[in-house]
Amino acid sequence: MTLPDAVPTRLFIGGDWCDGGDGAFAVLDPSTGEQICEVARAAARDVSAAISAAADAQPAWAATAPRERGEVLRAAFELMRSRSEELAYLMSLEMGKSPADARGEVAYAAEFFRWFSEEAVRIDGALRTAPSGANRILTFRRPVGVALLLTPWNFPAAMATRKIGPALAAGCTVVLKPAEDTPLTALLVAKLLAEAGAPAGTVNVVTTDRPGELVTQALGDPRVRKLSFTGSTGVGRTLLRQAADRIVNTSLELGGNDPFIVLDDADLDAAVDGAMVAKMRNGGQACTAANRFLVAESVAQDFAARLSRRMGALRMGPATDENTQLGPMINRRAVEGIADKVERTLGAGATAVLGGRRHDGPGFFYPATVLTGVPRDSAAATEEVFGPVAPIVPVKDEREALEIANNTEMGLTGYVYTSDLARGLRVCESLEVGMVGLNRGLVSDPSAPFGGVKQSGLGREGGYEGIDAYLETTYVATSW
Ligand code: NAD
């Protein structure tokens, strides 16, 4: 598969495309394991240059009329929409998303630019009278400053736009470091932003396959005021420690171990439809992916049979093939990790009613897998699997479902299926998560606050709340 001509492969700093000071690294097509191209590897001086460009551009960008900032984002939204086929193809190529998932992500990603183009003009302050009546309290918002944005490989467009959109709307400038497996999509998004009118230096992209040192350097730079990270909990924890040295304002979107609860009164057709989305979107490689199915004993067998039929019917193949419904995993390490968790779960007494064995041959594939009779303390029920594996844990009742669901340090998303809305809402309130799909298998929505509790993250992205991460509040005490 070939790379479309328009896709940049160099660093984007201060409005210019430049070579990396540390050579280049290979980007692979996970459908074949073959190299697509090489991308510039940034050196320490490139990171400094990107931060300088962002810091130099920031005051003028913050002083730009909110409407103008919004219009740049709106133009970027339109460009993403008009170039959606190219973006979708690129994500299928470098990340392995099926064509339908890739088109879905482009639409989702572009919506963050539209949403935050509308939020740019709604940044408000407040005026109130102190309880004593002695003075007034006036508040206004201002941008945090230069933001360092670190994104994962699983949603290469949406995780970038979910951060760049609110940052630019707020008047911040950014240095984006995309994941090493999927740098191309981020570079193309940056190119579209420049075409949309984002001034030189407002958006900078540095790529590397050696992120540790460069990110430590950036977090130590006094001009960086904000860190927004999406990725694994382990790396997030390390970065939070590093951010502590300079008290860098930090937002974290981390891993999940999301429960999908099917109560005994659920509409099973609807639950299976929802499970297909919650489990199989992006081949199960989503932080919001249902990781464990907690299903009432009375319906567990029926649910497993129906889900296996649907998952087993998915066509697995190269991601750029229009017929493909389940593409490859991101890399060999990911396949090995999934296989290891499945093997340990089978060893603990579970049964594979679909799949359960890794796929031989070129590319990084793992077949759709359904495990039944999964012990609640086994690997697949306690660790983030991040692949097309549905472990089904039978539960006695709602109380046991909740007890298992909350018995984890993660708290990103939960799903609940029941025909009784009041019962469903009661379960939603008791789930220790940031988001719940109640009789729905999809929670992601640019206009809703996305984020987790416990070790799944700090802060929210998207919705009215999303811009707050890039704003500070200043208060003026006065009287007249
Ligand atoms: P990862 O933590 O390995 O990488 C994320 C980013 O951090 C990448 O840009 C990577 O280059 C960078 N990175 C890696 N090691 C680093 C280090 N030592 N110092 C600085 N930066 C470093 O995560 P991943 O494998 O790319 O993504 C999968 C994880 O992301 C899963 O756990 C998933 O649940 C999570 N995720 C969360 C959300 C969310 O919104 N909560 C969304 C998508 C993915």
Residues whose N, C-alpha, C, O or C-beta is under 5 A from the ligand:
A	BS01	NAD	L150 T151 P152 W153 K177 P178 A179 E180 P211 G212 V215 T230 G231 S232 T233 V235 E253 L254 G255 G256 A286 C287 S456
